[in-house]
Amino acid sequence: MDAKNPTGKDAYFAAVDALGDAWTFLITREAFFGAARFQDFCDRLNISRARLTERLKHLVETGIFERHQYNEAPPRFEYRFTAKGRAVYPIALSMIAWGEEWRSEPGASKLIHKACGKPLSVKTVCTNCRQQIRSQDLVWPRIGALKRSTPGTGSVRGWRKMASFDDISDRPDPAVDMLKAVGDRWSMLIVYGALQTQFRFRDAQATLGVADTILSDRLKHLAREGILQRTDSSKNAAYRATDAGLAILDPVLVMRTWALDWAPKADKPWAELVHKPCGADVRTICACAHCELEIDPRDVSY
């Protein structure tokens, strides 16, 4: 990680600023399964009413949900996806793919791709050349300090690691396994740096501006989850991504693509992330590994 000479605002940082919280992902997941009213979300997720209120407000403010009144006295509202919100779907798919590969097993989500009739199997590919993407095939932008790399959208209060994922939902979902590993803002940003290069504690602290205690906690957590490993046993050892950590590249690139399309525009261009095999600034789609078609939420059944 390097806090010097940033080349532009970072689209991935902007995506994390909007979506970097496990509850936010889980609420949008339930909306894809048909939840719309406040009580729908309460019934499907083990979430406090105060936290749900806070997250729904954030999702409306960021343009992912819009409110539709369905009752006048007392006033009650449904929360429905905007086009920006529906575009979050590939992020969930890429997280499911990671969870099935590294924590559960293929088909654990029990989702079916109706277009080909087979259990949903997701692969993330470059929109330009339709090839899967490896970290070593990317020309990464220099990582700027966090406060200089986002468009200043402001995060919801309480962006923090969930204390426990036990009994949060009855729905089988391999994506939750990824949320357990990296489902908070700081963990997502630390892994983003680790995908590019190994780093030391002070490198990450200087770039992210995170408190030492929080950074230490997240590094220990990511190591326990098998996402990062220390290069040696010395006190100042560097951290690097494990194979499971490197595989988080796909969700990272899908989140970045979402931000390129939907995040508030920065005061200067987004930093480019070049895919060397085709020379394009990376954008991704999530395709069915069986039939190669891009996956549409309307073509997926549970």
Disulfide bonds with the S-S distance in Angstrom:
none
